[in-house]
């Protein structure tokens, strides 16, 4: 799995989004994404931030650190 921070850097650059603009798109203060990328604070994105960021960058949430959902094994 790719590092979530690397995915954000790459996708934001590809879309021409500054970190401040991406922060505003997800409803956070201008420095939020930069702090998450550089200072690593917070250590991981909360679910709502991760969902909004995935939507803004048009990526799967799993690439931003979401766990794969558990599914039962179906035996036929």
BELZI-V951678 format. One record per residue. N is the residue number from 1. RES is the residue in one small letter. PHI is phi in whole degrees, 0 to 359 (NA if undefined). NEAR is the number of other ideal C-beta (glycine too) atoms within 8 Angstrom. D_CENTER is the distance of its C-alpha to the mean C-alpha in Angstrom with 2 decimals. Layout:
N:RES:PHI:NEAR:D_CENTER
N:RES:PHI:NEAR:D_CENTER
//
This chain:
1:x:NA:4:13.41
2:x:289:6:11.66
3:x:293:6:10.11
4:x:302:10:6.31
5:x:294:8:7.46
6:x:294:8:9.81
7:x:299:13:7.78
8:x:297:14:6.16
9:x:302:9:9.84
10:x:295:8:11.42
11:x:291:11:9.96
12:x:297:13:10.40
13:x:296:8:13.81
14:x:297:6:14.71
15:x:267:8:14.27
16:x:71:4:16.09
17:x:261:11:13.64
18:x:284:6:14.25
19:x:295:11:11.85
20:x:294:10:14.15
21:x:295:8:13.96
22:x:296:15:10.19
23:x:302:14:10.74
24:x:295:9:13.59
25:x:299:9:11.99
26:x:265:12:9.91
27:x:82:5:13.21
28:x:244:8:12.98
29:x:292:5:15.50
30:x:306:6:15.51
31:x:268:9:14.83
32:x:303:10:11.83
33:x:295:15:9.20
34:x:300:10:12.21
35:x:295:9:13.12
36:x:294:12:9.95
37:x:287:11:10.30
38:x:268:6:14.09
39:x:277:6:15.38
40:x:60:6:12.79
41:x:231:6:13.30
42:x:288:6:12.02
43:x:296:4:11.96
44:x:222:5:9.08
45:x:284:11:6.92
46:x:284:7:9.32
47:x:303:7:9.34
48:x:294:6:9.83
49:x:297:10:7.15
50:x:297:13:4.53
51:x:297:9:7.11
52:x:296:11:7.75
53:x:292:14:4.75
54:x:299:14:5.30
55:x:293:7:8.79
56:x:295:10:8.99
57:x:262:13:8.03
58:x:57:7:9.96
59:x:230:9:8.28
60:x:289:7:8.82
61:x:301:10:6.77
62:x:300:9:8.73
63:x:291:11:7.40
64:x:254:14:4.19
65:x:108:9:7.20
66:x:289:10:8.84
67:x:282:4:12.54
68:x:291:5:14.74
69:x:293:4:16.99
70:x:285:4:20.48
71:x:225:4:23.23
72:x:290:4:26.93
73:x:278:4:29.00
74:x:255:4:31.49
75:x:259:3:34.85
76:x:247:2:37.25
//
